[in-house]
Amino acid sequence: MFDFGLFDLQTGVKFHLPHSQGSTDFMQTRDIDYRCDDVHSRGYLAWDETGERRPGVLVFHEGLGLGDFAMERARRLASLGYVALAADMFGDRRQARNLQEVATLVGGLRAAPEKLRARGRAALETLAALPQVDGSRLAAIGFCFGGSVVLELARAGADLKAAVSFHGVLPTKMPAVSGSVKASVLVCTGADDPLAPPDQVAAFENEMRAAAVRDWQVISYGNALHGFTNPAADGTMLRTALYNAQADRRSWASMQRLFDEVLT
Amino acid sequence: MFDFGLFDLQTGVKFHLPHSQGSTDFMQTRDIDYRCDDVHSRGYLAWDETGERRPGVLVFHEGLGLGDFAMERARRLASLGYVALAADMFGDRRQARNLQEVATLVGGLRAAPEKLRARGRAALETLAALPQVDGSRLAAIGFCFGGSVVLELARAGADLKAAVSFHGVLPTKMPAVSGSVKASVLVCTGADDPLAPPDQVAAFENEMRAAAVRDWQVISYGNALHGFTNPAADGTMLRTALYNAQADRRSWASMQRLFDEVLT
């Protein structure tokens, strides 16, 4: 399982095209290593083998780390025709076992937004450099903590056509400045998410206005809490994180429509 | 043009199936008269002649009155397979020629929400009673003033599967009460619409929460002003009403998706 090549951001693409670790019809999946400074990340790639370059989509995981949920989303994106890279923001594919570990892993990065952005960019550059990816058509999506990564990348002016946050954390230490955001921004948020309360949504909208962001939307789903896209969110780990099939379907469809607009 | 039958809400359906006033492929359109107390309304009906009962959708016009814009939306709905009735809220198909007339016509109804609701209900009952309509699958959409009509109908507990407001006015004198709203509510609003400023959007969301509305969503479109769905909104009549093709397409698509969910 660990016999894949290493992608080195300093020296360029070095990895060899590895064997597939799984497939559904034409779908290919494999782990992919990349580096950001001294952090070794092990992402997860999913794509349909078609021979032509496809738009690339990053998937940023929740506070629990890169696991089944983000991987399944990557495969779903691949089935839609995208090359999807589920990033590993914590390095060594670390996964939190409890809320305290989440707080440590997430807190360390959110307190240092430049580091967080650098990790996001490392994943983006990895994706953009893949032979099956059209580097001029890139997007990023993220869930919970991953939503904030997506938004940080957009604020930093990353070359993304779209940035989609699902129940993401909205405040930032480094607000967007006028003209910095290139991506079409879509924020899908639960109207009852205590991690994205109405005043933070309002502040985010004001940030978008103040930075004259060319294209942004916020969708607020009534009765939806935190983590509404994740079927595993059953309120046990975090009382206020609860799956909501309707908001999950709707937000995914809104993402697809935005991708149809800007990635094709 | 005036030789159609009269639909009388007091005595039941009296109108005869009239000749078509226009058609595109299988599309039929005609005027349709209905009454609410002493007000005679002349609505506009559009449908595809298929022989089977279809879901019915009301279209509530802007403050200018029932005109080309709402009629075109009715035809668009018909082309999607719905029977669409563009209501005439002012009676005698009155149309405002300037903002002062808008203020008079709209103000009179908004000051008397029971009267406004009754007019909306008269249109709903007219639509529901049509032989080509499946009365168990009804929805309503509205633009600007019409958005507030849709929301008033929803608050009043009208038997609607969906209520969609496009750049509608959100405050009400008769807020929804717990359990009153049956419809799935979708509010599509311009983030820069001075007629639906952030505090009113927040108040609306709080109204939905307080009334435990089963299903509601608010979509806020960045950079969109009032009237964003209407190509004729060019800022001349109302400086802050401006067409926005992107927000128009997106909001219409969101409406379609909601209809796919609840009307089929």
Interface residues (C-beta under 8 A of the other chain):
Chain A: V185 A191 D192 P198 A202 E205 M208 R209 V213 R214 D215 W216 Q217 V218 I219 S220 Y221 G222 N223 Q246 R250 A253 S254 R257
Chain B: V185 A191 D192 P198 A202 E205 M208 R209 V213 R214 D215 W216 Q217 V218 I219 S220 Y221 G222 N223 Q246 R250 A253 S254 R257
